[in-house]
Amino acid sequence: MKQLPTIDFLKLQMKLKGIRQSHRLGQHFLVDEQILARIADAVGAGPESLVVEIGAGPGYLTSQLAARAAAVTAIELDERLREIHADAFGTVDSVNFVYGDAMKIDLAEVARERAAALGLSAIQIAGNLPFQITSPLLFDQCGPAMPWSRMVFMVQKEVADRVLSPPGRKDYGVLTVKLAMWWCATRLMEVPARKFVPPPEVDATVIVFERLTETPSPEEWTSLSRLIDAAFNQRRKKMVNSLAARLGVPDMKERATAALKAMGRDDNTRAEMLAPDEFRRLNELLK
């Protein structure tokens, strides 16, 4: 049986070592055990799972994940926490820590290598994402090279509103559409700011991402991604004009008008009006 550290033990270690959260790193640690357990349950890890955790902090969620998964690889930028990790998880062979910037580490490669070494067949990713890396990291998860079967991320509520927005709303944009090509995103729960130490200025939302079974091929994704970027580049303009201005393809305005008409849309259509599956259809018609 794994001897995993408790939240109280980890809190005590932080106090004894005089480590305070870094405002520069956007550190707000969730310390509610019930919420942490619920997040870990949502990851769906089991005896064949490796979970990659982004932003491990002292290890509050790490311990919950380790209780459920065969192995955990925890990514942490703050080198000050090495000693706490060594004391708390040093005898837990299933947990290893990688220190560095999650945006500069090839997370997919790190995960594949460890899963292969351990003979594990499922890989999930989870974490409490600092605001400054949330959107870039989520964009990185849009593509054919990602090994995750499920993602569970806690993000600021405003980011969650963008990710989960339906078409036609101001929150609906490039991030919404690109994620929807790869993931089915659902809101697991809201987490009030008071549940964190120190409390952030805004509440958080936990989102569960289930990988879709039918996703774009690498070739389709290249053209589809360019199309989505171009469509939203000037979202207040008619989409046919945005596509013509950004894609640099002869007769694009006329071709886009004809394609939209075939879809039951007209040339007044703006990017935020199209659902994700309509972008795939438009991409096909423009080939």
Secondary structure in CASP SS format (residue, H / E / C, confidence):
PFRMAT SS
TARGET T0000
AUTHOR 0000-0000-0000
METHOD secondary structure of the structure
MODEL  1
M C 1.00
K C 1.00
Q C 1.00
L C 1.00
P C 1.00
T C 1.00
I H 1.00
D H 1.00
F H 1.00
L H 1.00
K H 1.00
L H 1.00
Q H 1.00
M H 1.00
K H 1.00
L H 1.00
K C 1.00
G C 1.00
I C 1.00
R C 1.00
Q C 1.00
S C 1.00
H C 1.00
R C 1.00
L C 1.00
G C 1.00
Q C 1.00
H C 1.00
F E 1.00
L E 1.00
V C 1.00
D C 1.00
E H 1.00
Q H 1.00
I H 1.00
L H 1.00
A H 1.00
R H 1.00
I H 1.00
A H 1.00
D H 1.00
A H 1.00
V H 1.00
G C 1.00
A C 1.00
G C 1.00
P C 1.00
E C 1.00
S E 1.00
L E 1.00
V E 1.00
V E 1.00
E E 1.00
I E 1.00
G C 1.00
A C 1.00
G C 1.00
P C 1.00
G C 1.00
Y H 1.00
L H 1.00
T H 1.00
S H 1.00
Q H 1.00
L H 1.00
A H 1.00
A C 1.00
R C 1.00
A C 1.00
A C 1.00
A E 1.00
V E 1.00
T E 1.00
A E 1.00
I E 1.00
E E 1.00
L C 1.00
D C 1.00
E H 1.00
R H 1.00
L H 1.00
R H 1.00
E H 1.00
I H 1.00
H H 1.00
A H 1.00
D H 1.00
A H 1.00
F H 1.00
G C 1.00
T C 1.00
V C 1.00
D C 1.00
S C 1.00
V E 1.00
N E 1.00
F E 1.00
V E 1.00
Y E 1.00
G C 1.00
D C 1.00
A C 1.00
M C 1.00
K C 1.00
I C 1.00
D C 1.00
L H 1.00
A H 1.00
E H 1.00
V H 1.00
A H 1.00
R H 1.00
E H 1.00
R H 1.00
A H 1.00
A H 1.00
A H 1.00
L H 1.00
G C 1.00
L C 1.00
S C 1.00
A E 1.00
I E 1.00
Q E 1.00
I E 1.00
A E 1.00
G E 1.00
N E 1.00
L C 1.00
P C 1.00
F H 1.00
Q H 1.00
I H 1.00
T H 1.00
S H 1.00
P H 1.00
L H 1.00
L H 1.00
F H 1.00
D H 1.00
Q C 1.00
C C 1.00
G C 1.00
P C 1.00
A C 1.00
M C 1.00
P C 1.00
W C 1.00
S C 1.00
R E 1.00
M E 1.00
V E 1.00
F E 1.00
M E 1.00
V E 1.00
Q E 1.00
K H 1.00
E H 1.00
V H 1.00
A H 1.00
D H 1.00
R H 1.00
V H 1.00
L C 1.00
S C 1.00
P C 1.00
P C 1.00
G C 1.00
R C 1.00
K C 1.00
D C 1.00
Y C 1.00
G C 1.00
V H 1.00
L H 1.00
T H 1.00
V H 1.00
K H 1.00
L H 1.00
A H 1.00
M C 1.00
W C 1.00
W E 1.00
C E 1.00
A E 1.00
T E 1.00
R E 1.00
L E 1.00
M E 1.00
E E 1.00
V E 1.00
P C 1.00
A H 1.00
R H 1.00
K H 1.00
F E 1.00
V E 1.00
P C 1.00
P C 1.00
P C 1.00
E C 1.00
V C 1.00
D C 1.00
A E 1.00
T E 1.00
V E 1.00
I E 1.00
V E 1.00
F E 1.00
E E 1.00
R E 1.00
L C 1.00
T C 1.00
E C 1.00
T C 1.00
P C 1.00
S C 1.00
P H 1.00
E H 1.00
E H 1.00
W H 1.00
T H 1.00
S H 1.00
L H 1.00
S H 1.00
R H 1.00
L H 1.00
I H 1.00
D H 1.00
A H 1.00
A H 1.00
F H 1.00
N C 1.00
Q C 1.00
R C 1.00
R C 1.00
K C 1.00
K C 1.00
M H 1.00
V H 1.00
N H 1.00
S H 1.00
L H 1.00
A H 1.00
A H 1.00
R H 1.00
L H 1.00
G C 1.00
V C 1.00
P C 1.00
D C 1.00
M H 1.00
K H 1.00
E H 1.00
R H 1.00
A H 1.00
T H 1.00
A H 1.00
A H 1.00
L H 1.00
K H 1.00
A H 1.00
M C 1.00
G C 1.00
R C 1.00
D C 1.00
D C 1.00
N C 1.00
T C 1.00
R C 1.00
A H 1.00
E H 1.00
M H 1.00
L C 1.00
A C 1.00
P H 1.00
D H 1.00
E H 1.00
F H 1.00
R H 1.00
R H 1.00
L H 1.00
N H 1.00
E H 1.00
L H 1.00
L C 1.00
K C 1.00
END
